[in-house]
Every structure is written in C-alpha cells, then in structure tokens.
Amino acid sequence: MNTREIKSVLIDYNSLAELDKTHQKLVQKAKDAAEKAYAPYSEFKVGAAVLLENGEIIEGNNQENAAYPSGLCAERVAIFYANSKYPNVAIKAIAVTANTDKGFIKEPIPPCGSCLQVMLESEKRSENSIEVLLYGEDKITVADSIKQFLPVNFNKDMLK
C-alpha cells in the first residue's frame, strides 16, 4: 500500500482593495452578473465573469428552471459563451460570487463539481491555467488553477 498526500494552495484576501485593478474589475463584473441571475426557485443568485487572453470579459449567471436539472450554473454559462464566441482564445481567470435577499454572501463559495470539470476542460483545451477568484464580502479566495480544487481529476487522456 502507498499513501499519497494531495495539497491545494488557496490565498485569502480580506478586501477587494488588496487585488489588482484587473481582478477588482473582474469581481465587479461577477457581482453585476449575479444581480441579473434568474433564480426564482432557490433565490440564490450566482454570477461569474471570465477574463480572456484578449482582454474581453464575458459574464454569466445561473439560469434556473422548474424542470430540475434543466437550469445551468453561472460558471458554465460564462465559460460556454466565452468558448463559443472566442473558441481559440484562452481563459485567464474567472471570478464567482453569489447573493441572496440578504445581500452578497459573506464567505466565498466554490464552484460545483460539474462546473469544476468544465473549467478543467477549458484549462486542458487551451493548455493554460485559469486563475479562480471566489468573492465573499468578508473574504476573497484565489487559486492559481482549477487543479487546486480538483487535484485528482478525470481528463481526456483517460479516454485513450
């Protein structure tokens, strides 16, 4: 028997002011997107903003549907739209946040497993790490790659 230890590195910031201007703008776009989410069932509005290598920022938000699971998460809405509009442009970073009737969440939330898998595929597709920024009012968590959240992952190499 062998034992492996897997380590992930996440950096926590106390305020948006600690981030550079580009990341501040990306988080603000994610917050704007969350405000426009369609979440009449959960009332949990999630917004995502994707920064592309060409400088474009693509927003997405969760889209719920009474016929669960027909809706789609904010991260996948943003990533799929970015990949559709700019198929040959790598994603550099993604910011994610959520709000409720009480305002923006205090602690950052991680993407769900399906979103992480899609994000990982985007990293593999472009051979480029995607920086992840998770915004909460009390803390912003940053990771240099999706692999920090999904260190043991399923990928295309396993299909051979």
LONUFI-576283 format. One line per 4 residues: number of its first residue (from 1); for each residue x, y, z of N, C-alpha, C, O. Coordinates in nm, 3 decimals, always signed. Example, Ala and Ser with C-alpha at 12.3 -4.5 7.8 and 13.67 -1.06 7.14 Angstrom:
% LONUFI-576283
1> +1.319/-0.569/+0.780/+1.230/-0.450/+0.780/+1.320/-0.330/+0.780/+1.424/-0.332/+0.846; +1.285/-0.225/+0.708/+1.367/-0.106/+0.714/+1.290/+0.003/+0.787/+1.341/+0.114/+0.804;
This chain:
% LONUFI-576283
1> +0.083/-0.118/+0.000/+0.000/+0.000/+0.000/+0.088/+0.125/+0.000/+0.190/+0.131/+0.069; +0.046/+0.224/-0.078/+0.114/+0.353/-0.081/+0.015/+0.461/-0.041/-0.105/+0.451/-0.068; +0.067/+0.561/+0.023/-0.016/+0.675/+0.063/+0.032/+0.798/-0.012/+0.152/+0.823/-0.022; -0.063/+0.873/-0.066/-0.030/+0.999/-0.132/-0.097/+1.113/-0.057/-0.212/+1.101/-0.016;
5> -0.026/+1.220/-0.040/-0.084/+1.340/+0.020/-0.102/+1.442/-0.091/-0.010/+1.467/-0.169; -0.220/+1.499/-0.098/-0.250/+1.599/-0.201/-0.271/+1.732/-0.132/-0.348/+1.743/-0.036; -0.202/+1.833/-0.181/-0.206/+1.965/-0.119/-0.259/+2.068/-0.218/-0.216/+2.072/-0.333; -0.351/+2.149/-0.173/-0.401/+2.260/-0.254/-0.363/+2.391/-0.185/-0.361/+2.400/-0.063;
9> -0.332/+2.491/-0.266/-0.294/+2.621/-0.212/-0.399/+2.724/-0.254/-0.420/+2.747/-0.373; -0.462/+2.784/-0.155/-0.559/+2.890/-0.177/-0.513/+3.012/-0.100/-0.464/+3.000/+0.012; -0.529/+3.128/-0.159/-0.489/+3.253/-0.094/-0.614/+3.331/-0.060/-0.701/+3.350/-0.145; -0.625/+3.376/+0.065/-0.740/+3.455/+0.108/-0.701/+3.601/+0.124/-0.600/+3.634/+0.186;
13> -0.782/+3.689/+0.068/-0.766/+3.833/+0.082/-0.883/+3.886/+0.165/-0.992/+3.829/+0.162; -0.860/+3.993/+0.237/-0.962/+4.049/+0.324/-1.051/+4.152/+0.256/-1.161/+4.181/+0.304; -1.004/+4.206/+0.145/-1.086/+4.307/+0.076/-1.048/+4.314/-0.071/-0.940/+4.272/-0.112; -1.141/+4.369/-0.150/-1.115/+4.388/-0.293/-0.995/+4.478/-0.317/-0.924/+4.462/-0.416;
17> -0.973/+4.573/-0.228/-0.862/+4.668/-0.243/-0.727/+4.598/-0.249/-0.631/+4.655/-0.301; -0.718/+4.478/-0.195/-0.591/+4.403/-0.198/-0.563/+4.342/-0.335/-0.450/+4.302/-0.362; -0.664/+4.335/-0.421/-0.646/+4.279/-0.555/-0.603/+4.387/-0.652/-0.627/+4.506/-0.627; -0.539/+4.348/-0.762/-0.504/+4.447/-0.863/-0.630/+4.494/-0.935/-0.737/+4.433/-0.921;
21> -0.618/+4.601/-1.010/-0.734/+4.663/-1.076/-0.807/+4.567/-1.171/-0.930/+4.569/-1.177; -0.733/+4.485/-1.243/-0.795/+4.389/-1.335/-0.883/+4.291/-1.260/-0.996/+4.264/-1.302; -0.833/+4.238/-1.149/-0.910/+4.142/-1.071/-1.027/+4.210/-1.000/-1.134/+4.150/-0.985; -1.009/+4.334/-0.958/-1.120/+4.408/-0.899/-1.233/+4.425/-1.000/-1.351/+4.409/-0.967;
25> -1.197/+4.458/-1.123/-1.296/+4.475/-1.229/-1.367/+4.343/-1.258/-1.488/+4.340/-1.279; -1.291/+4.234/-1.260/-1.348/+4.103/-1.288/-1.449/+4.064/-1.179/-1.557/+4.014/-1.210; -1.415/+4.087/-1.054/-1.507/+4.058/-0.944/-1.632/+4.145/-0.955/-1.743/+4.097/-0.933; -1.614/+4.272/-0.989/-1.730/+4.361/-1.003/-1.823/+4.313/-1.113/-1.945/+4.320/-1.100;
29> -1.766/+4.263/-1.223/-1.848/+4.209/-1.332/-1.924/+4.084/-1.286/-2.039/+4.064/-1.325; -1.861/+4.002/-1.203/-1.930/+3.884/-1.149/-2.045/+3.927/-1.058/-2.152/+3.867/-1.060; -2.021/+4.031/-0.979/-2.128/+4.083/-0.892/-2.243/+4.139/-0.975/-2.359/+4.115/-0.944; -2.210/+4.211/-1.081/-2.314/+4.264/-1.171/-2.395/+4.151/-1.234/-2.517/+4.159/-1.245;
33> -2.326/+4.045/-1.274/-2.392/+3.930/-1.337/-2.485/+3.862/-1.236/-2.595/+3.820/-1.272; -2.442/+3.851/-1.112/-2.526/+3.787/-1.009/-2.658/+3.862/-0.992/-2.763/+3.801/-0.972; -2.651/+3.992/-0.999/-2.772/+4.074/-0.983/-2.875/+4.042/-1.090/-2.995/+4.061/-1.068; -2.830/+3.994/-1.206/-2.919/+3.968/-1.319/-2.957/+3.820/-1.333/-3.023/+3.782/-1.430;
37> -2.917/+3.736/-1.238/-2.943/+3.593/-1.245/-3.094/+3.564/-1.242/-3.172/+3.641/-1.186; -3.130/+3.452/-1.302/-3.269/+3.405/-1.298/-3.274/+3.289/-1.199/-3.242/+3.175/-1.234; -3.314/+3.319/-1.075/-3.313/+3.219/-0.968/-3.441/+3.229/-0.884/-3.433/+3.250/-0.763; -3.557/+3.213/-0.947/-3.682/+3.228/-0.872/-3.710/+3.114/-0.773/-3.793/+3.130/-0.684;
41> -3.643/+3.002/-0.787/-3.668/+2.887/-0.701/-3.577/+2.884/-0.579/-3.623/+2.869/-0.466; -3.448/+2.899/-0.602/-3.352/+2.896/-0.491/-3.333/+3.035/-0.429/-3.294/+3.047/-0.313; -3.359/+3.138/-0.506/-3.331/+3.276/-0.466/-3.183/+3.294/-0.429/-3.148/+3.381/-0.349; -3.100/+3.211/-0.488/-2.954/+3.216/-0.468/-2.895/+3.254/-0.603/-2.879/+3.169/-0.691;
45> -2.863/+3.380/-0.619/-2.819/+3.433/-0.747/-2.667/+3.430/-0.757/-2.597/+3.492/-0.677; -2.617/+3.356/-0.855/-2.473/+3.339/-0.873/-2.431/+3.411/-1.001/-2.499/+3.403/-1.103; -2.319/+3.481/-0.993/-2.262/+3.549/-1.109/-2.119/+3.506/-1.131/-2.045/+3.479/-1.036; -2.082/+3.499/-1.257/-1.944/+3.464/-1.294/-1.898/+3.560/-1.403/-1.977/+3.605/-1.486;
49> -1.770/+3.590/-1.401/-1.709/+3.672/-1.506/-1.578/+3.607/-1.546/-1.495/+3.573/-1.461; -1.561/+3.590/-1.676/-1.445/+3.522/-1.732/-1.358/+3.625/-1.803/-1.406/+3.699/-1.889; -1.230/+3.629/-1.768/-1.133/+3.716/-1.835/-1.059/+3.634/-1.939/-0.997/+3.533/-1.907; -1.066/+3.678/-2.063/-0.998/+3.608/-2.172/-0.862/+3.670/-2.198/-0.835/+3.783/-2.159;
53> -0.775/+3.594/-2.265/-0.641/+3.642/-2.300/-0.644/+3.769/-2.384/-0.550/+3.848/-2.380; -0.751/+3.788/-2.461/-0.760/+3.908/-2.546/-0.815/+4.029/-2.470/-0.837/+4.135/-2.530; -0.837/+4.014/-2.339/-0.884/+4.125/-2.257/-1.035/+4.134/-2.243/-1.085/+4.209/-2.160; -1.107/+4.057/-2.324/-1.253/+4.056/-2.314/-1.297/+3.993/-2.182/-1.232/+3.902/-2.131;
57> -1.407/+4.045/-2.127/-1.468/+3.986/-2.009/-1.609/+3.941/-2.047/-1.689/+4.019/-2.098; -1.636/+3.814/-2.021/-1.766/+3.754/-2.052/-1.835/+3.723/-1.919/-1.777/+3.660/-1.831; -1.960/+3.767/-1.906/-2.036/+3.743/-1.784/-2.136/+3.629/-1.804/-2.180/+3.602/-1.915; -2.169/+3.564/-1.695/-2.274/+3.463/-1.694/-2.337/+3.459/-1.557/-2.279/+3.505/-1.459;
61> -2.458/+3.405/-1.550/-2.525/+3.389/-1.422/-2.610/+3.263/-1.424/-2.638/+3.208/-1.530; -2.650/+3.218/-1.305/-2.729/+3.095/-1.302/-2.866/+3.118/-1.363/-2.927/+3.224/-1.347; -2.912/+3.017/-1.432/-3.041/+3.018/-1.500/-3.119/+2.896/-1.453/-3.094/+2.784/-1.497; -3.214/+2.919/-1.362/-3.290/+2.807/-1.307/-3.409/+2.773/-1.396/-3.450/+2.850/-1.483;
65> -3.463/+2.654/-1.373/-3.577/+2.607/-1.449/-3.662/+2.519/-1.358/-3.608/+2.442/-1.278; -3.793/+2.530/-1.369/-3.882/+2.450/-1.286/-3.859/+2.300/-1.308/-3.882/+2.221/-1.217; -3.815/+2.262/-1.426/-3.784/+2.122/-1.456/-3.638/+2.096/-1.421/-3.552/+2.093/-1.509; -3.610/+2.078/-1.290/-3.474/+2.048/-1.249/-3.428/+1.921/-1.318/-3.511/+1.831/-1.329;
69> -3.309/+1.902/-1.365/-3.193/+1.991/-1.357/-3.168/+2.067/-1.487/-3.054/+2.079/-1.531; -3.272/+2.116/-1.547/-3.259/+2.183/-1.677/-3.190/+2.318/-1.671/-3.153/+2.372/-1.775; -3.172/+2.374/-1.554/-3.103/+2.502/-1.541/-2.953/+2.485/-1.561/-2.905/+2.375/-1.589; -2.881/+2.594/-1.546/-2.736/+2.589/-1.564/-2.669/+2.689/-1.469/-2.720/+2.798/-1.445;
73> -2.554/+2.648/-1.417/-2.477/+2.732/-1.325/-2.411/+2.850/-1.398/-2.387/+2.845/-1.518; -2.384/+2.954/-1.321/-2.324/+3.077/-1.375/-2.190/+3.051/-1.442/-2.161/+3.106/-1.548; -2.107/+2.968/-1.379/-1.973/+2.943/-1.432/-1.980/+2.880/-1.571/-1.907/+2.919/-1.661; -2.068/+2.782/-1.587/-2.080/+2.715/-1.717/-2.143/+2.806/-1.821/-2.105/+2.801/-1.938;
77> -2.239/+2.888/-1.781/-2.297/+2.984/-1.875/-2.186/+3.074/-1.930/-2.176/+3.093/-2.052; -2.104/+3.129/-1.842/-1.997/+3.220/-1.884/-1.891/+3.149/-1.969/-1.850/+3.200/-2.073; -1.848/+3.031/-1.924/-1.742/+2.959/-1.995/-1.789/+2.912/-2.133/-1.718/+2.928/-2.232; -1.908/+2.856/-2.139/-1.958/+2.808/-2.267/-1.978/+2.924/-2.365/-1.951/+2.911/-2.484;
81> -2.026/+3.037/-2.314/-2.043/+3.152/-2.403/-1.906/+3.203/-2.450/-1.889/+3.234/-2.568; -1.811/+3.212/-2.359/-1.676/+3.257/-2.396/-1.615/+3.163/-2.501/-1.557/+3.209/-2.599; -1.627/+3.032/-2.479/-1.570/+2.936/-2.573/-1.644/+2.937/-2.707/-1.585/+2.907/-2.811; -1.772/+2.970/-2.704/-1.849/+2.979/-2.828/-1.813/+3.104/-2.907/-1.797/+3.098/-3.029;
85> -1.802/+3.216/-2.838/-1.773/+3.343/-2.905/-1.626/+3.355/-2.945/-1.595/+3.410/-3.051; -1.537/+3.305/-2.861/-1.393/+3.314/-2.884/-1.330/+3.175/-2.870/-1.260/+3.150/-2.772; -1.354/+3.085/-2.964/-1.311/+2.945/-2.948/-1.160/+2.924/-2.939/-1.116/+2.822/-2.886; -1.082/+3.016/-2.988/-0.937/+3.000/-2.986/-0.866/+3.095/-2.891/-0.745/+3.115/-2.900;
89> -0.942/+3.153/-2.798/-0.885/+3.246/-2.701/-0.891/+3.182/-2.563/-0.998/+3.142/-2.517; -0.778/+3.174/-2.497/-0.770/+3.109/-2.366/-0.837/+3.194/-2.258/-0.839/+3.317/-2.265; -0.890/+3.125/-2.160/-0.944/+3.190/-2.041/-0.830/+3.210/-1.943/-0.757/+3.115/-1.912; -0.813/+3.333/-1.895/-0.707/+3.362/-1.798/-0.756/+3.349/-1.654/-0.684/+3.300/-1.568;
93> -0.880/+3.395/-1.630/-0.930/+3.396/-1.493/-1.083/+3.392/-1.493/-1.148/+3.428/-1.591; -1.137/+3.348/-1.381/-1.282/+3.351/-1.360/-1.308/+3.399/-1.218/-1.242/+3.356/-1.123; -1.405/+3.489/-1.204/-1.450/+3.535/-1.073/-1.592/+3.487/-1.053/-1.673/+3.487/-1.146; -1.624/+3.444/-0.930/-1.756/+3.391/-0.898/-1.802/+3.448/-0.765/-1.725/+3.459/-0.670;
97> -1.930/+3.486/-0.760/-1.991/+3.531/-0.635/-2.139/+3.498/-0.636/-2.193/+3.452/-0.736; -2.204/+3.522/-0.523/-2.348/+3.496/-0.514/-2.411/+3.593/-0.416/-2.345/+3.648/-0.327; -2.542/+3.614/-0.437/-2.616/+3.694/-0.340/-2.752/+3.634/-0.315/-2.803/+3.554/-0.393; -2.809/+3.676/-0.204/-2.943/+3.633/-0.164/-3.022/+3.759/-0.132/-2.977/+3.870/-0.159;
101> -3.139/+3.741/-0.075/-3.218/+3.858/-0.037/-3.151/+3.938/+0.075/-3.192/+4.050/+0.105; -3.049/+3.880/+0.138/-2.974/+3.948/+0.245/-2.850/+4.019/+0.191/-2.775/+4.080/+0.268; -2.826/+4.013/+0.061/-2.709/+4.075/+0.001/-2.607/+3.972/-0.043/-2.636/+3.853/-0.048; -2.487/+4.019/-0.075/-2.382/+3.926/-0.119/-2.336/+3.838/-0.004/-2.335/+3.878/+0.113;
105> -2.299/+3.716/-0.040/-2.255/+3.619/+0.059/-2.133/+3.673/+0.134/-2.054/+3.749/+0.079; -2.119/+3.631/+0.258/-2.006/+3.676/+0.340/-1.880/+3.595/+0.311/-1.770/+3.651/+0.302; -1.897/+3.464/+0.297/-1.785/+3.374/+0.269/-1.794/+3.326/+0.125/-1.905/+3.299/+0.077; -1.684/+3.314/+0.055/-1.687/+3.266/-0.085/-1.739/+3.123/-0.094/-1.721/+3.042/-0.002;
109> -1.803/+3.093/-0.206/-1.850/+2.957/-0.233/-1.767/+2.899/-0.348/-1.734/+2.970/-0.442; -1.735/+2.771/-0.341/-1.663/+2.708/-0.452/-1.760/+2.669/-0.562/-1.879/+2.650/-0.536; -1.713/+2.656/-0.684/-1.797/+2.604/-0.792/-1.836/+2.458/-0.762/-1.765/+2.387/-0.691; -1.949/+2.416/-0.818/-1.992/+2.276/-0.801/-1.898/+2.185/-0.882/-1.816/+2.233/-0.960;
113> -1.911/+2.056/-0.862/-1.826/+1.959/-0.931/-1.839/+1.965/-1.082/-1.739/+1.954/-1.153; -1.962/+1.982/-1.133/-1.980/+1.991/-1.278/-1.908/+2.112/-1.335/-1.844/+2.104/-1.440; -1.919/+2.225/-1.265/-1.851/+2.346/-1.313/-1.699/+2.330/-1.307/-1.629/+2.373/-1.398; -1.650/+2.269/-1.200/-1.505/+2.246/-1.191/-1.457/+2.160/-1.306/-1.350/+2.186/-1.362;
117> -1.532/+2.057/-1.342/-1.492/+1.969/-1.452/-1.489/+2.046/-1.584/-1.398/+2.028/-1.665; -1.588/+2.133/-1.605/-1.590/+2.216/-1.727/-1.473/+2.314/-1.727/-1.410/+2.335/-1.831; -1.444/+2.372/-1.612/-1.331/+2.464/-1.601/-1.199/+2.392/-1.629/-1.111/+2.445/-1.696; -1.188/+2.271/-1.576/-1.068/+2.191/-1.601/-1.052/+2.162/-1.750/-0.941/+2.169/-1.804;
121> -1.162/+2.129/-1.816/-1.157/+2.103/-1.961/-1.109/+2.227/-2.035/-1.035/+2.216/-2.133; -1.151/+2.346/-1.990/-1.107/+2.470/-2.053/-0.957/+2.491/-2.034/-0.889/+2.540/-2.123; -0.907/+2.454/-1.915/-0.762/+2.461/-1.893/-0.689/+2.368/-1.988/-0.592/+2.407/-2.052; -0.737/+2.245/-1.998/-0.673/+2.147/-2.087/-0.682/+2.191/-2.233/-0.586/+2.178/-2.309;
125> -0.798/+2.244/-2.270/-0.823/+2.287/-2.408/-0.721/+2.391/-2.453/-0.670/+2.384/-2.564; -0.692/+2.486/-2.365/-0.602/+2.595/-2.403/-0.459/+2.574/-2.353/-0.370/+2.653/-2.382; -0.438/+2.466/-2.276/-0.308/+2.441/-2.214/-0.263/+2.563/-2.136/-0.147/+2.606/-2.143; -0.358/+2.620/-2.060/-0.336/+2.743/-1.986/-0.410/+2.733/-1.853/-0.529/+2.701/-1.851;
129> -0.343/+2.761/-1.742/-0.410/+2.760/-1.613/-0.510/+2.874/-1.605/-0.488/+2.982/-1.659; -0.620/+2.849/-1.537/-0.722/+2.950/-1.515/-0.718/+2.989/-1.368/-0.736/+2.905/-1.280; -0.695/+3.116/-1.343/-0.696/+3.167/-1.207/-0.842/+3.179/-1.161/-0.929/+3.221/-1.238; -0.869/+3.141/-1.037/-1.004/+3.142/-0.983/-1.012/+3.241/-0.868/-0.932/+3.237/-0.775;
133> -1.111/+3.331/-0.876/-1.135/+3.428/-0.769/-1.277/+3.405/-0.717/-1.374/+3.419/-0.792; -1.289/+3.371/-0.590/-1.419/+3.347/-0.528/-1.446/+3.460/-0.431/-1.374/+3.477/-0.332; -1.550/+3.539/-0.459/-1.576/+3.659/-0.381/-1.681/+3.637/-0.273/-1.789/+3.583/-0.299; -1.648/+3.681/-0.153/-1.741/+3.696/-0.042/-1.713/+3.831/+0.019/-1.602/+3.882/+0.008;
137> -1.812/+3.890/+0.084/-1.794/+4.024/+0.141/-1.680/+4.027/+0.244/-1.611/+4.128/+0.256; -1.662/+3.918/+0.318/-1.560/+3.915/+0.423/-1.427/+3.857/+0.378/-1.327/+3.868/+0.449; -1.425/+3.794/+0.260/-1.302/+3.728/+0.216/-1.310/+3.700/+0.067/-1.418/+3.670/+0.015; -1.198/+3.710/-0.002/-1.186/+3.670/-0.142/-1.080/+3.560/-0.146/-0.967/+3.579/-0.102;
141> -1.119/+3.444/-0.198/-1.027/+3.331/-0.208/-0.979/+3.320/-0.353/-1.059/+3.324/-0.446; -0.847/+3.305/-0.370/-0.786/+3.299/-0.502/-0.703/+3.172/-0.515/-0.629/+3.135/-0.424; -0.717/+3.107/-0.629/-0.636/+2.989/-0.662/-0.575/+3.011/-0.799/-0.636/+3.076/-0.885; -0.456/+2.959/-0.821/-0.386/+2.981/-0.949/-0.431/+2.885/-1.059/-0.390/+2.900/-1.175;
145> -0.515/+2.786/-1.024/-0.560/+2.687/-1.122/-0.682/+2.614/-1.069/-0.704/+2.607/-0.948; -0.760/+2.561/-1.159/-0.873/+2.477/-1.123/-0.824/+2.354/-1.046/-0.894/+2.301/-0.961; -0.703/+2.311/-1.077/-0.648/+2.191/-1.014/-0.634/+2.206/-0.862/-0.623/+2.106/-0.792; -0.634/+2.328/-0.811/-0.631/+2.348/-0.666/-0.760/+2.295/-0.602/-0.759/+2.253/-0.486;
149> -0.869/+2.297/-0.678/-0.998/+2.247/-0.629/-1.024/+2.103/-0.671/-1.104/+2.033/-0.609; -0.958/+2.059/-0.775/-0.983/+1.928/-0.834/-0.848/+1.861/-0.866/-0.818/+1.835/-0.982; -0.768/+1.835/-0.761/-0.632/+1.783/-0.788/-0.629/+1.644/-0.850/-0.537/+1.613/-0.926; -0.726/+1.561/-0.820/-0.737/+1.430/-0.883/-0.857/+1.440/-0.975/-0.971/+1.449/-0.930;
153> -0.830/+1.440/-1.104/-0.937/+1.473/-1.197/-0.943/+1.379/-1.316/-0.844/+1.314/-1.352; -1.061/+1.374/-1.375/-1.084/+1.297/-1.496/-1.055/+1.387/-1.615/-1.102/+1.501/-1.620; -0.976/+1.337/-1.711/-0.944/+1.420/-1.826/-0.936/+1.336/-1.953/-0.946/+1.214/-1.949; -0.918/+1.405/-2.065/-0.923/+1.338/-2.196/-0.818/+1.229/-2.214/-0.839/+1.135/-2.290;
157> -0.706/+1.241/-2.146/-0.603/+1.140/-2.157/-0.651/+1.002/-2.110/-0.599/+0.899/-2.152; -0.750/+1.002/-2.022/-0.804/+0.876/-1.969/-0.898/+0.807/-2.066/-0.935/+0.692/-2.045; -0.936/+0.875/-2.171/-1.028/+0.818/-2.270/-0.957/+0.733/-2.374/-1.022/+0.671/-2.458; -0.824/+0.731/-2.370/-0.747/+0.657/-2.471/-0.733/+0.512/-2.433/-0.671/+0.435/-2.507;
